[in-house]
Amino acid sequence: MTGMYWGAIVGLVIGVADFFAMRLLANRVELPETKTALRLAAIVNLALFPVVGAFVGGLMVGE
């Protein structure tokens, strides 16, 4: 597997962990605007971390 794949996998693992942490935090917050912002940020992070991880993995390996 290339560095881009490893970076994407690591980014996905971090993104999933961050997704569940932010959703848990959103359930504990009382303001509805904050809940919406945290849930939206969790979804964006879940999509963004694997992409950034793939780029970083590729740069670290030199591909």
N, CA, C and O atoms as CSV, one atom per row, in Angstrom:
chain,resi,resn,atom,element,x,y,z
A,1,MET,N,N,0.843,-1.186,0.000
A,1,MET,CA,C,0.000,0.000,0.000
A,1,MET,C,C,0.880,1.237,0.000
A,1,MET,O,O,1.940,1.267,0.624
A,2,THR,N,N,0.435,2.227,-0.690
A,2,THR,CA,C,1.211,3.449,-0.798
A,2,THR,C,C,0.945,4.363,0.389
A,2,THR,O,O,0.061,4.116,1.210
A,3,GLY,N,N,1.728,5.410,0.450
A,3,GLY,CA,C,1.581,6.372,1.545
A,3,GLY,C,C,0.249,7.094,1.528
A,3,GLY,O,O,-0.288,7.456,2.575
A,4,MET,N,N,-0.277,7.298,0.335
A,4,MET,CA,C,-1.579,7.975,0.257
A,4,MET,C,C,-2.673,7.113,0.869
A,4,MET,O,O,-3.559,7.628,1.551
A,5,TYR,N,N,-2.621,5.812,0.632
A,5,TYR,CA,C,-3.631,4.925,1.218
A,5,TYR,C,C,-3.502,4.878,2.734
A,5,TYR,O,O,-4.501,4.938,3.450
A,6,TRP,N,N,-2.263,4.769,3.222
A,6,TRP,CA,C,-2.065,4.744,4.674
A,6,TRP,C,C,-2.532,6.049,5.309
A,6,TRP,O,O,-3.150,6.038,6.373
A,7,GLY,N,N,-2.238,7.164,4.662
A,7,GLY,CA,C,-2.690,8.449,5.187
A,7,GLY,C,C,-4.198,8.561,5.196
A,7,GLY,O,O,-4.776,9.116,6.131
A,8,ALA,N,N,-4.844,8.039,4.163
A,8,ALA,CA,C,-6.308,8.076,4.106
A,8,ALA,C,C,-6.914,7.193,5.186
A,8,ALA,O,O,-7.918,7.562,5.795
A,9,ILE,N,N,-6.317,6.034,5.432
A,9,ILE,CA,C,-6.826,5.143,6.476
A,9,ILE,C,C,-6.672,5.769,7.850
A,9,ILE,O,O,-7.598,5.739,8.660
A,10,VAL,N,N,-5.496,6.340,8.114
A,10,VAL,CA,C,-5.275,7.004,9.407
A,10,VAL,C,C,-6.214,8.197,9.552
A,10,VAL,O,O,-6.765,8.419,10.631
A,11,GLY,N,N,-6.403,8.965,8.484
A,11,GLY,CA,C,-7.335,10.087,8.514
A,11,GLY,C,C,-8.769,9.647,8.760
A,11,GLY,O,O,-9.522,10.329,9.456
A,12,LEU,N,N,-9.146,8.511,8.192
A,12,LEU,CA,C,-10.493,7.988,8.409
A,12,LEU,C,C,-10.690,7.566,9.860
A,12,LEU,O,O,-11.736,7.830,10.453
A,13,VAL,N,N,-9.680,6.909,10.431
A,13,VAL,CA,C,-9.779,6.489,11.837
A,13,VAL,C,C,-9.903,7.706,12.747
A,13,VAL,O,O,-10.730,7.725,13.659
A,14,ILE,N,N,-9.087,8.713,12.499
A,14,ILE,CA,C,-9.156,9.940,13.307
A,14,ILE,C,C,-10.488,10.654,13.073
A,14,ILE,O,O,-11.087,11.180,14.011
A,15,GLY,N,N,-10.948,10.671,11.826
A,15,GLY,CA,C,-12.221,11.307,11.513
A,15,GLY,C,C,-13.403,10.633,12.188
A,15,GLY,O,O,-14.312,11.313,12.665
A,16,VAL,N,N,-13.404,9.310,12.235
A,16,VAL,CA,C,-14.495,8.584,12.896
A,16,VAL,C,C,-14.471,8.843,14.399
A,16,VAL,O,O,-15.515,9.067,15.012
A,17,ALA,N,N,-13.277,8.811,14.992
A,17,ALA,CA,C,-13.168,9.091,16.430
A,17,ALA,C,C,-13.634,10.515,16.735
A,17,ALA,O,O,-14.346,10.743,17.713
A,18,ASP,N,N,-13.233,11.462,15.901
A,18,ASP,CA,C,-13.638,12.853,16.092
A,18,ASP,C,C,-15.146,13.011,15.876
A,18,ASP,O,O,-15.795,13.790,16.575
A,19,PHE,N,N,-15.702,12.273,14.911
A,19,PHE,CA,C,-17.141,12.325,14.652
A,19,PHE,C,C,-17.930,11.915,15.892
A,19,PHE,O,O,-18.864,12.606,16.299
A,20,PHE,N,N,-17.547,10.781,16.493
A,20,PHE,CA,C,-18.274,10.320,17.669
A,20,PHE,C,C,-18.065,11.236,18.864
A,20,PHE,O,O,-18.983,11.429,19.660
A,21,ALA,N,N,-16.869,11.806,19.002
A,21,ALA,CA,C,-16.610,12.724,20.116
A,21,ALA,C,C,-17.439,14.004,19.971
A,21,ALA,O,O,-17.998,14.498,20.950
A,22,MET,N,N,-17.517,14.533,18.760
A,22,MET,CA,C,-18.294,15.757,18.559
A,22,MET,C,C,-19.790,15.508,18.677
A,22,MET,O,O,-20.524,16.376,19.151
A,23,ARG,N,N,-20.253,14.339,18.252
A,23,ARG,CA,C,-21.677,14.019,18.419
A,23,ARG,C,C,-22.021,13.854,19.896
A,23,ARG,O,O,-23.094,14.266,20.337
A,24,LEU,N,N,-21.119,13.256,20.651
A,24,LEU,CA,C,-21.331,13.122,22.089
A,24,LEU,C,C,-21.371,14.491,22.756
A,24,LEU,O,O,-22.197,14.742,23.634
A,25,LEU,N,N,-20.479,15.365,22.335
A,25,LEU,CA,C,-20.472,16.726,22.873
A,25,LEU,C,C,-21.742,17.477,22.472
A,25,LEU,O,O,-22.289,18.237,23.271
A,26,ALA,N,N,-22.206,17.270,21.255
A,26,ALA,CA,C,-23.429,17.944,20.799
A,26,ALA,C,C,-24.641,17.507,21.608
A,26,ALA,O,O,-25.566,18.293,21.812
A,27,ASN,N,N,-24.646,16.268,22.066
A,27,ASN,CA,C,-25.771,15.805,22.879
A,27,ASN,C,C,-25.766,16.416,24.274
A,27,ASN,O,O,-26.804,16.452,24.934
A,28,ARG,N,N,-24.613,16.896,24.732
A,28,ARG,CA,C,-24.518,17.454,26.076
A,28,ARG,C,C,-24.759,18.961,26.115
A,28,ARG,O,O,-24.974,19.526,27.187
A,29,VAL,N,N,-24.725,19.609,24.963
A,29,VAL,CA,C,-24.896,21.060,24.882
A,29,VAL,C,C,-26.381,21.388,24.876
A,29,VAL,O,O,-27.192,20.624,24.351
A,30,GLU,N,N,-26.731,22.521,25.459
A,30,GLU,CA,C,-28.148,22.893,25.570
A,30,GLU,C,C,-28.651,23.775,24.434
A,30,GLU,O,O,-29.818,23.668,24.056
A,31,LEU,N,N,-27.817,24.633,23.883
A,31,LEU,CA,C,-28.275,25.549,22.841
A,31,LEU,C,C,-28.452,24.824,21.508
A,31,LEU,O,O,-27.553,24.098,21.084
A,32,PRO,N,N,-29.580,25.005,20.846
A,32,PRO,CA,C,-29.810,24.294,19.580
A,32,PRO,C,C,-28.865,24.738,18.460
A,32,PRO,O,O,-28.503,23.933,17.601
A,33,GLU,N,N,-28.464,26.012,18.465
A,33,GLU,CA,C,-27.537,26.488,17.436
A,33,GLU,C,C,-26.176,25.813,17.578
A,33,GLU,O,O,-25.534,25.466,16.587
A,34,THR,N,N,-25.752,25.635,18.814
A,34,THR,CA,C,-24.471,24.980,19.065
A,34,THR,C,C,-24.541,23.507,18.691
A,34,THR,O,O,-23.584,22.960,18.144
A,35,LYS,N,N,-25.660,22.865,18.980
A,35,LYS,CA,C,-25.837,21.468,18.584
A,35,LYS,C,C,-25.738,21.317,17.073
A,35,LYS,O,O,-25.075,20.408,16.573
A,36,THR,N,N,-26.401,22.215,16.350
A,36,THR,CA,C,-26.371,22.158,14.893
A,36,THR,C,C,-24.960,22.385,14.368
A,36,THR,O,O,-24.522,21.685,13.455
A,37,ALA,N,N,-24.253,23.341,14.926
A,37,ALA,CA,C,-22.892,23.629,14.483
A,37,ALA,C,C,-21.957,22.460,14.760
A,37,ALA,O,O,-21.117,22.130,13.922
A,38,LEU,N,N,-22.090,21.836,15.915
A,38,LEU,CA,C,-21.229,20.697,16.243
A,38,LEU,C,C,-21.539,19.493,15.352
A,38,LEU,O,O,-20.622,18.790,14.928
A,39,ARG,N,N,-22.788,19.254,15.072
A,39,ARG,CA,C,-23.147,18.128,14.206
A,39,ARG,C,C,-22.657,18.353,12.776
A,39,ARG,O,O,-22.185,17.421,12.126
A,40,LEU,N,N,-22.769,19.582,12.289
A,40,LEU,CA,C,-22.278,19.896,10.957
A,40,LEU,C,C,-20.755,19.785,10.899
A,40,LEU,O,O,-20.209,19.259,9.930
A,41,ALA,N,N,-20.073,20.275,11.924
A,41,ALA,CA,C,-18.619,20.169,11.970
A,41,ALA,C,C,-18.168,18.713,12.043
A,41,ALA,O,O,-17.131,18.363,11.480
A,42,ALA,N,N,-18.916,17.877,12.715
A,42,ALA,CA,C,-18.578,16.457,12.798
A,42,ALA,C,C,-18.655,15.804,11.422
A,42,ALA,O,O,-17.792,15.000,11.070
A,43,ILE,N,N,-19.674,16.140,10.647
A,43,ILE,CA,C,-19.822,15.570,9.311
A,43,ILE,C,C,-18.720,16.076,8.381
A,43,ILE,O,O,-18.170,15.310,7.590
A,44,VAL,N,N,-18.403,17.353,8.477
A,44,VAL,CA,C,-17.343,17.921,7.640
A,44,VAL,C,C,-16.002,17.283,7.983
A,44,VAL,O,O,-15.229,16.951,7.084
A,45,ASN,N,N,-15.717,17.108,9.270
A,45,ASN,CA,C,-14.464,16.483,9.665
A,45,ASN,C,C,-14.379,15.038,9.197
A,45,ASN,O,O,-13.305,14.573,8.814
A,46,LEU,N,N,-15.487,14.331,9.223
A,46,LEU,CA,C,-15.502,12.943,8.770
A,46,LEU,C,C,-15.166,12.856,7.282
A,46,LEU,O,O,-14.521,11.900,6.851
A,47,ALA,N,N,-15.585,13.819,6.513
A,47,ALA,CA,C,-15.281,13.824,5.088
A,47,ALA,C,C,-13.900,14.400,4.787
A,47,ALA,O,O,-13.262,14.007,3.810
A,48,LEU,N,N,-13.438,15.327,5.620
A,48,LEU,CA,C,-12.204,16.051,5.325
A,48,LEU,C,C,-10.940,15.327,5.786
A,48,LEU,O,O,-9.919,15.387,5.100
A,49,PHE,N,N,-10.986,14.652,6.920
A,49,PHE,CA,C,-9.781,14.019,7.462
A,49,PHE,C,C,-9.169,12.965,6.533
A,49,PHE,O,O,-7.948,12.957,6.382
A,50,PRO,N,N,-9.941,12.083,5.906
A,50,PRO,CA,C,-9.302,11.126,4.992
A,50,PRO,C,C,-8.635,11.789,3.786
A,50,PRO,O,O,-7.594,11.325,3.321
A,51,VAL,N,N,-9.221,12.860,3.284
A,51,VAL,CA,C,-8.635,13.560,2.135
A,51,VAL,C,C,-7.317,14.219,2.531
A,51,VAL,O,O,-6.319,14.099,1.821
A,52,VAL,N,N,-7.319,14.909,3.657
A,52,VAL,CA,C,-6.096,15.545,4.139
A,52,VAL,C,C,-5.052,14.488,4.487
A,52,VAL,O,O,-3.864,14.676,4.224
A,53,GLY,N,N,-5.491,13.379,5.076
A,53,GLY,CA,C,-4.568,12.300,5.404
A,53,GLY,C,C,-3.916,11.708,4.169
A,53,GLY,O,O,-2.734,11.365,4.193
A,54,ALA,N,N,-4.674,11.585,3.094
A,54,ALA,CA,C,-4.109,11.063,1.851
A,54,ALA,C,C,-3.040,12.002,1.305
A,54,ALA,O,O,-1.992,11.544,0.850
A,55,PHE,N,N,-3.287,13.301,1.343
A,55,PHE,CA,C,-2.286,14.253,0.876
A,55,PHE,C,C,-1.047,14.237,1.751
A,55,PHE,O,O,0.074,14.246,1.241
A,56,VAL,N,N,-1.236,14.215,3.059
A,56,VAL,CA,C,-0.104,14.213,3.976
A,56,VAL,C,C,0.687,12.915,3.843
A,56,VAL,O,O,1.918,12.934,3.847
A,57,GLY,N,N,-0.008,11.795,3.728
A,57,GLY,CA,C,0.681,10.517,3.542
A,57,GLY,C,C,1.489,10.488,2.263
A,57,GLY,O,O,2.607,9.974,2.245
A,58,GLY,N,N,0.938,11.033,1.198
A,58,GLY,CA,C,1.669,11.117,-0.058
A,58,GLY,C,C,2.885,12.017,0.034
A,58,GLY,O,O,3.931,11.704,-0.535
A,59,LEU,N,N,2.762,13.122,0.736
A,59,LEU,CA,C,3.891,14.022,0.898
A,59,LEU,C,C,4.988,13.426,1.769
A,59,LEU,O,O,6.173,13.632,1.504
A,60,MET,N,N,4.599,12.688,2.808
A,60,MET,CA,C,5.593,12.096,3.681
A,60,MET,C,C,6.400,11.000,2.974
A,60,MET,O,O,7.598,10.852,3.214
A,61,VAL,N,N,5.744,10.248,2.114
A,61,VAL,CA,C,6.430,9.166,1.416
A,61,VAL,C,C,7.159,9.703,0.177
A,61,VAL,O,O,8.155,9.130,-0.263
A,62,GLY,N,N,6.659,10.789,-0.367
A,62,GLY,CA,C,7.297,11.389,-1.524
A,62,GLY,C,C,6.678,10.955,-2.844
A,62,GLY,O,O,7.369,10.863,-3.858
A,63,GLU,N,N,5.424,10.697,-2.833
A,63,GLU,CA,C,4.725,10.289,-4.064
A,63,GLU,C,C,4.158,11.468,-4.788
A,63,GLU,O,O,3.540,11.307,-5.841
